[in-house]
Amino acid sequence: MSIADSISKYKRELGKVQLVAVSKTKPSSDILEAYNAGQRHFGENKIQEMASKFEELPKDICWHMIGHIQTNKIKYMAPFVHLVHGVDRRKVLVELNKQAAKHDRVIHCLLQIHIAREETKFGLDQGELESIISELSEFPNVKVVGLMGMATNTNEEEAVNREFAVLKSLFERYADTHGWTTLSMGMSGDYKLAIENGSTHVRIGSAIFGARNYS
Ligand SMILES: *Cc1c(COP(=O)(O)O)cnc(C)c1O
């Protein structure tokens, strides 16, 4: 299926759930094909790659930073980033706040929660989440609008389902009092389960753009 056809297919299937088309490692020409099919939200996992694509591509694209954040690179995305999904430590908030202030912006972000079995996936545990939430007033140029998580990479549906349910219940615990709107969970292989569990934003890459080649 062409990129344009998969964009149309997902838009129909997802309805109100926001599609973030994950274009990491893919050329700008692929992004433009999706753009011309109506897609405006794109996800990247490397700040500098996102910044150079921002320079080249139409300015009404909403850029989502979905990867692990290196704080020394935040300055490159501060002028334009739409939503930062992977905030997993206080130091990221400190630097985001500082760089956002320089551009007179309030940068929206999500706190990443560790829900998977794999140790390698980043994210806060519940205690760390509570302590970060209690400090948010120190960061007036950052606005936390919800949570993000990645499930274990496994075919065991029940395990993935449990992990998404854990994230959803954490989200609900804080959503009303903090005005949260966004729950980012689900990728190419598990987005259906994520939506059943209340996801508002799915991050889909390979199912749209094809397998990534890292060599
Ligand atoms: C790469 C990536 C995705 C997309 O993965 P696919 O399996 O290609 O859909 C989603 N979320 C994050 C955080 C990623 O790094």
The ligand as an SDF file (V2000), in Angstrom:
LIG
                    3D

 15 15  0  0  0  0  0  0  0  0999 V2000
    9.6730    4.2170   16.5020 C   0  0  0  0  0  0  0  0  0  0  0  0
    8.6500    4.5380   17.5360 C   0  0  0  0  0  0  0  0  0  0  0  0
    7.2700    4.3450   17.2860 C   0  0  0  0  0  0  0  0  0  0  0  0
    6.7280    3.7600   15.9980 C   0  0  0  0  0  0  0  0  0  0  0  0
    7.0040    2.3960   15.9390 O   0  0  0  0  0  0  0  0  0  0  0  0
    6.3650    1.4660   14.7750 P   0  0  0  0  0  0  0  0  0  0  0  0
    6.4290    0.1080   15.3580 O   0  0  0  0  0  0  0  0  0  0  0  0
    7.2350    1.6320   13.5940 O   0  0  0  0  0  0  0  0  0  0  0  0
    4.9920    1.9390   14.5540 O   0  0  0  0  0  0  0  0  0  0  0  0
    6.3700    4.7090   18.2770 C   0  0  0  0  0  0  0  0  0  0  0  0
    6.7840    5.2310   19.4440 N   0  0  0  0  0  0  0  0  0  0  0  0
    8.0860    5.4270   19.7220 C   0  0  0  0  0  0  0  0  0  0  0  0
    8.4530    6.0130   21.0350 C   0  0  0  0  0  0  0  0  0  0  0  0
    9.0580    5.0780   18.7880 C   0  0  0  0  0  0  0  0  0  0  0  0
   10.3540    5.2750   19.0900 O   0  0  0  0  0  0  0  0  0  0  0  0
  1  2  1  0
  2  3  1  0
  2 14  2  0
  3  4  1  0
  3 10  2  0
  4  5  1  0
  5  6  1  0
  6  7  2  0
  6  8  1  0
  6  9  1  0
 10 11  1  0
 11 12  2  0
 12 13  1  0
 12 14  1  0
 14 15  1  0
M  END
$$$$
